[in-house]
């Protein structure tokens, strides 16, 4: 199960369930749901509001998909050719068409200007290491990726332009920083 509140409205939040449902609720409504959304067929692992639009969010699931939602309706499904449950999804705060996905053994970056069918970048983890989280650094072209060993690796996106969203190859800058990030339980 996972939980995500809407930053612009502190009373609204979303809850993803093991049954694949997403419940929209409000702190002022108590235990009742404002709406229930269904598209996933596996447990919802993470939900992420768009930093650019308060009525758009992404959800990811054990069903190997990422769903894009607008005003509570599924508008697009993303499924990589690389199999595996999706544990974490994160919007870029710098580019409205860019988001990242974490699977156990790989990170995928999706740029919707370049393709809605395939991830723009796929980066595989070292053998025996499970990837756990991803964060886009604000105002830069860096991506931080956390793993099961407590390590964070920082990657620089080459040829990345904030305005036209051209994304190149991930290039390791440095690693071995321990970072804890609060995210949904798997």
C-alpha positions in Angstrom: 0.0 0.0 0.0 1.2 3.5 -0.7 0.1 7.1 0.2 0.5 10.4 -1.6 -1.0 13.8 -0.7 -1.6 16.6 -3.1 0.9 19.4 -2.3 -1.4 22.2 -3.5 -4.3 21.0 -1.4 -3.1 19.5 1.9 -6.5 17.9 2.5 -6.6 15.7 -0.6 -4.6 12.4 -0.8 -4.4 9.2 -2.8 -3.9 5.7 -1.4 -2.8 2.7 -3.6 -3.9 -0.7 -2.5 -2.7 -4.3 -3.0 -5.8 -5.0 -5.0 -4.8 -2.5 -7.6 -7.2 0.3 -6.6 -6.4 3.9 -6.0 -8.6 5.7 -3.5 -8.9 9.5 -3.5 -9.8 10.9 -0.1 -9.7 14.0 2.1 -8.5 14.4 5.6 -11.8 16.3 6.3 -13.9 13.4 5.0 -12.8 10.9 7.6 -13.0 7.3 6.5 -15.0 7.8 3.3 -13.5 8.0 -0.2 -14.2 10.8 -2.7 -13.5 8.4 -5.6 -11.9 5.1 -6.4 -9.9 4.5 -9.6 -9.2 1.1 -11.1 -6.8 0.3 -14.0 -4.0 -1.7 -12.4 -4.4 -5.5 -12.0 -1.6 -5.8 -9.5 -0.8 -3.9 -6.2 -0.1 -0.2 -6.6 3.4 0.4 -5.4 3.8 4.2 -5.8 1.8 7.3 -6.8 3.3 10.6 -7.9 1.5 13.9 -8.6 2.7 15.9 -11.5 4.6 19.0 -10.4 3.2 20.8 -13.4 -0.5 20.0 -13.2 -2.5 19.4 -10.0 -5.0 17.1 -11.8 -2.4 14.7 -13.3 -0.6 11.8 -11.5 1.3 8.7 -12.3 0.9 5.3 -10.6 3.0 2.2 -10.9 2.3 -1.4 -10.1 3.4 -5.0 -9.8 1.4 -5.5 -13.0 4.5 -4.1 -14.8 2.7 -0.9 -15.9 2.8 2.8 -15.2 -0.6 4.6 -15.6 -1.0 8.3 -16.3 -4.2 9.7 -14.8 -5.9 13.1 -15.5 -8.8 14.1 -13.3 -9.1 10.5 -12.1 -9.3 8.9 -15.5 -6.5 6.8 -17.0 -5.2 8.5 -20.1 -2.1 6.5 -21.0 -0.5 3.2 -20.1 3.3 2.7 -20.2 4.8 -0.8 -20.3 8.4 -1.4 -21.1 9.6 -4.4 -23.2 11.9 -5.0 -20.2 9.8 -7.2 -17.9 9.3 -6.8 -14.2 7.1 -5.1 -11.6 7.4 -1.3 -11.3 8.2 -0.3 -7.8 8.7 3.5 -8.0 7.8 6.3 -10.4 9.0 9.9 -10.2 8.2 13.0 -12.4 11.1 15.3 -13.3 10.6 18.7 -11.6 12.4 20.3 -14.6 10.6 18.9 -17.6 6.9 18.1 -17.8 7.3 15.3 -20.3 10.0 13.3 -18.4 9.5 10.7 -15.7 11.6 7.9 -14.2 10.7 4.4 -13.3 12.5 2.0 -10.9 12.3 -1.8 -11.4 14.3 -4.2 -9.3 17.2 -4.4 -11.6 16.9 -1.3 -13.8 15.9 2.4 -14.1 14.0 3.6 -17.1 13.6 7.3 -18.2 10.6 8.1 -20.3 10.5 11.3 -22.3 7.0 11.6 -23.8 8.1 13.9 -26.6 10.5 11.3 -27.9 8.4 8.2 -27.5 5.2 7.1 -25.7 5.9 3.4 -26.5 9.5 2.9 -25.3 11.7 4.3 -22.5 14.3 6.8 -23.8 17.0 5.4 -21.5 17.3 2.0 -19.8 20.1 1.6 -17.2 20.7 -1.8 -15.6 21.9 -2.3 -12.0 25.0 -4.2 -11.1 24.4 -7.9 -10.5 23.0 -8.6 -7.0 21.9 -5.0 -6.4 18.3 -4.1 -6.2 17.3 -0.6 -7.2 14.9 1.2 -4.7 14.3 4.9 -5.6 15.0 7.7 -8.0 15.1 11.4 -7.7 15.6 14.2 -10.3 17.7 17.0 -8.9 15.9 20.4 -9.3 17.3 22.8 -11.8 20.0 20.4 -13.0 20.3 17.5 -15.4 21.2 15.0 -12.7 19.3 11.9 -11.6 20.0 10.1 -8.3 19.3 6.4 -8.0 19.2 4.6 -4.6 19.8 0.8 -4.1 19.5 -2.0 -1.6 23.0 -1.5 -0.3 22.1 2.0 0.9 24.1 3.6 -1.9 23.1 6.5 -4.1 24.6 6.9 -7.6 24.3 10.3 -9.3 24.0 10.3 -13.1 24.2 13.2 -15.5 21.9 13.3 -18.5 24.0 14.3 -21.5 22.4 16.5 -24.1 19.5 17.3 -21.9 17.6 20.5 -22.5 14.9 21.5 -20.1 12.7 23.2 -22.8 12.7 20.7 -25.7 13.3 17.6 -23.6 16.2 16.1 -25.5 17.7 13.3 -23.4 20.9 11.5 -24.1 22.9 8.8 -22.3 23.3 8.5 -18.6 26.8 9.0 -17.5 27.9 8.1 -13.9 29.4 11.1 -12.1 30.0 9.7 -8.6 28.4 7.3 -6.1 28.6 5.9 -2.6 26.4 8.4 -0.8 23.9 7.1 1.7 20.5 8.7 1.4 17.2 7.7 2.9 14.1 8.5 1.0 10.5 8.2 2.3 8.5 6.2 -0.3 5.8 3.6 -0.4 6.3 0.2 1.1 6.6 -2.8 -1.3 
